[in-house]
Amino acid sequence: MRLSYLVLVVLFLSACSKPFFAEKWTKEMAPETFTARFETTKGNFDVEIKRALSPAGADRFYQLVKHGFFDSVVFYRVVPKFVAQFGTSDTVLENAWSKYKLPDEEVKASNLRGTISYARSGKETRGTVLFINLADNPRLDTINYNGVKGFPVLGKVVEGMNTVDSLYNGYSGATMNQLDTMYRNKAAFFKKFPRLDMVKKAYLIRRKKN
């Protein structure tokens, strides 16, 4: 247990050396289809993104991966048979990206098992936090939350879904009440939740065609 806690703290501290933010990154356009690999503390998984499903969302995801945003972020909310959520750990960096708002987009594909979408809390609030559906969640296609309908899918896990399934889910949603602690005192947060898994590194890859 203590070893897991120390590994998490070391990974988080290592993130401090990654590039911060440049406004010009927010203007980069993603290819029509691209793949990102996530190396995690449980293994690797690949996500294929289709820009046609959510152009603005795909562009932002491409920018975040390309410029190292997800390196060392934690899967801070893993709820069995629901979602694995990630993309927040540093409010300064998160706010720098979120200042450049994404327009809301319609849902063009269903939130089925293995698909990936942005979390959001109202109009134009998609930012850096995403979730992978661990089960079919079609109600997320049409649910109305603070005046916005549904969660637009960007793409899906095309390899390594077994890795996503293995992410530690014993805390379920308990961590959500402790996010302030994660921002203020990461060591204390990980001491309380030492078994959380993390993204070690995320990057763009060329996927071999079958």
Secondary structure by P-SEA (a helix, b strand, c coil): caaaaaaaaaaaaaaccccccccccccccccccbbbbbbcccbbbbbbbbccccaaaaaaaaaaaaacccccccccccccccccccccccaaaaaaaaccccccccccccccccbbbbbbccccccccbbbbbccccccccccccccccbbbbcccccccaaaaaaccccccccccccaaaaaccaaaaaaaccccccccbbbbbbcccc
